[in-house]
Amino acid sequence: MKKVVWVTWICLFALLITAACGQASREHQVNEKDSSKTVFHREWVIKWKEEADPDFLKTVDILHESLDPKDKGQTMLIRLKPNVDEEKWESRWSGDPRVEYLHPNHKFKVESRVSMQHRGGNSIYYLKRIRAEAAWPLLAKWKKQGRISSVTVAVVDTGVDLNHPMLAPFLVAGVNLRDPAQPPQDHMGHGTRVASVIAAVWGSVGGKKSPLIGSAHIMPIKVMEDGQDGDVYHTAEGIREAVRRKADVIVLAQGSWTYSETMAEAVEEAEQAGVTVVGAAGNASLNDDGDILYDHPLYYPAAFSTVLGVGSVDAQGQRAMTSNSGSGLDVMAPGENIWSAIPGGKYGYDSGTSFAAPQVAGLAALVKERFPYFTPAQIRNLIRQTARPSGGERWNTLYGFGTIDVYRAMTAKPEPDIFEPNDRAEQAMPISTDQVYQATLHSSTDADWYRIHLFHPGTLVVTCDAKRHARMRIRVEVERTGQTGEYDLSSQPLYLTVPGGQIRLKVWATDMKKPVSYTLANAFSPQADINENNDYQWNATKVKLTPDWVPIKGTWHKQRDMDWYQLEIPRPGTLEVRLGVVTPRADPVLFVQEDESWHTVRVDVKAEGEEETIRLHAPKGFLYVRVSDYGGNPIVEPYQLLIHYQPEMSDAFEPNDNSDQATLLFPDETLTGRLTGPADLDWYVFQVTERSRHTIRLQIPKGWEDVEMILYDSRKRALKQVRLSDSRRVVEVTRMLEIGNYYIRIQSSGNRGEGAYSLVLKRPG
């Protein structure tokens, strides 16, 4: 996608309000049909602690209200009305004490990779690798003996082919949340494939009828139509609806890299209701050449601590190159060339973590059948316990606890502590950040050791919930500094300021008479950068400009963290600002404002993990740069801000030889440029925020011949073409323009003398 820069022209009244609020105004516009942004334009999710404010309701259109009767309709999906300034609106309502949370409606999508026709070998090899086939005779025997309970797996996806012969025997009533008047019929195919993999794990494959027909069920919850129109709001509502309809397991073969409060809340509600949630780790992000840009961290909701995060392995049991990895990864299942059902009663092959996750969901349902009293935590532990480890560690970021083993999970005795042996420091169990674990201390002499690797300094919060009365203790050892400390974990969370590197934790208890089961949870937040506190324009960090690139490293260490920087421009020139991140958890946003001016610029067109760049003419004085994450989330990985200033010399705007390098035009500012030959093209860009008449004035020096100026719309369609020469050195083009972005190209094919041309975009009258 070509680089586009947006400019906001604000009236004096809006400027006064902006100054009063301490926030710069903006107009954030994204082409909804052709955008790399991974949020739906101007759609937000809000939860109120009480009834919604009437003033708020005047600014939005309500697209959907939560169906949860406990919520009383106060969780909403809304879209801002066209005349609402999103910047000021967000600032106003995100800080309202009556608002529980407010965040963009991030897109959720399914990601599968269509496979070549599988040739040779067994079309259902994956069932052998996870040893599902070995478990089927047991399931048939237990069903006859009445030793299994009825279970239901909710497939929150694109729906299911309701008439497919492989799936029809398992289906129970579901719902279409996109169009409640219609059945949850799958028109795209992804949900049907996911559901059929579950049915295959249960033994319904190759024309065979599963021994579990009548006791195992699949519930279609349709939250998207084509696999690309999903969003965090409807997926969270799908989870809640599955819980209301008494599902035992929920599978989410979809997601995104971005955290959201509404999804976290829905997942927690499922956990509290005793519903096990399984999520696909997600597939790696690739560039146009097929190279991997990001293959970590995990997608949400798989990354949540109470969700079974599932990655994929190939037919040889090796991690698939495109399977995401990282903290929160629990187990693996085959995800390459997976035979599955497709709508219309047909079958085909597909690949991706989307088809590994339903294998784990199918297993979770079998565990629930065998142990109907198991909590989601116990189901997770048994699946982890019986997985076949890979990589030499009992847990690692590439394989989690290993590849699932259905037969072993059906026949093994659940262990009260799957991390044993970890009684000594050298046996410390590796664990994830931001995770929850259940374990047991068998006596007052028993101790459990854990180790956690932190890539950055920050705050580690450790909590411990013991099921019996005992005084829980913890010893912390920091490998990098050699520091140690012992603390009480019985009453309140422990906040530890720690450097990066390996941290070892020893947990034990005193005053215990019987074995004590406990839940150990940890959460990590990054350290504030050295420029804090610079959350507002008035306390912006001052940046000294040099002829070279000025690098600034910072962090978004808290919710809605915004970092401001002040640049002093000694004389007019060009300014280039780049905001880069190294994780798809972050969606960077650049905002630039002239000191005491109406001129503001906001750049926010790329997707998560991509750099945002702005290049503009900087007048003498002060400029303020604000950097933030679009979702307003804390981001563990740091960002890098690069600033380059070039004073005006021969042509301060070079290079601007193509539209991607177009120089930003502010109204009523006179820009001067030079043309060095027929191959030298000078491009400029400006934005129209409301339908209005604009005038462009171009003047060339004496002696210049055959200078051409063309006005283009955002699609590079020519709207007006004029030519200048020594006999006609000034031209004004006046035209009524609709809302959008416009480009100007200046080129000469004739003789030129000394001097520079001048270009002015006059403010609409």
Secondary structure, DSSP 8 states (H G I E B T S, - for coil): -----EEE---HHHHHHHHHHT---------SSS---SEEEEEEEEEESSS--HHHHTTEEEEEE---GGGTT-EEEEEE-TT--HHHHHHHHHT-TTEEEEEEEEEEB---EE-----SS-TTHHHHHTT-GGGHHHHHHHHHTT----EEEEEEES-B-TT-TTTGGGB---EESS-TTS--B-SSSHHHHHHHHHHHHTT--TT---TTBTTEEEEEEE--SSSSSEEHHHHHHHHHHHHHTT-SEEEE--BBS---HHHHHHHHHHHHTT-EEEEE--B-EE-TTS-EEE--S--BTTTSTTEEEEEEE-TTS-B-TTB--STTEEEEEE-SSEEEEETTTEEEEEESGGGTHHHHHHHHHHHHHH-TT--HHHHHHHHHHHSB--SSSSSBTTTBT-B--HHHHHHS---S-TT-S--SGGG-EE--SS-EEEEEE-STT--EEEEEEESS-EEEEEEEEESSS-EEEEEEEETTT--EEEEE-SSS-EEEEE-SEEEEEEEEEES-SS-EEEEEEEEEEE---TT-S--SGGG-EEE---SS-EEEEE---STT-EEEEEEEESSSEEEEEEEEESSTT--EEEEEEETTSS-EEEE--S-TT--EEEEEEE-SEEEEEEEEETT----SS-EEEEEEEEE-SS-TT-S--SGGG-EE--TT-EEEE---STT--EEEEEEESSSEEEEEEEE--TT---EEEEEE-TT--EEEEEEEBTTB-EEEEEEEE-SEEEEEEEEE-S---SS-EEEEEE---
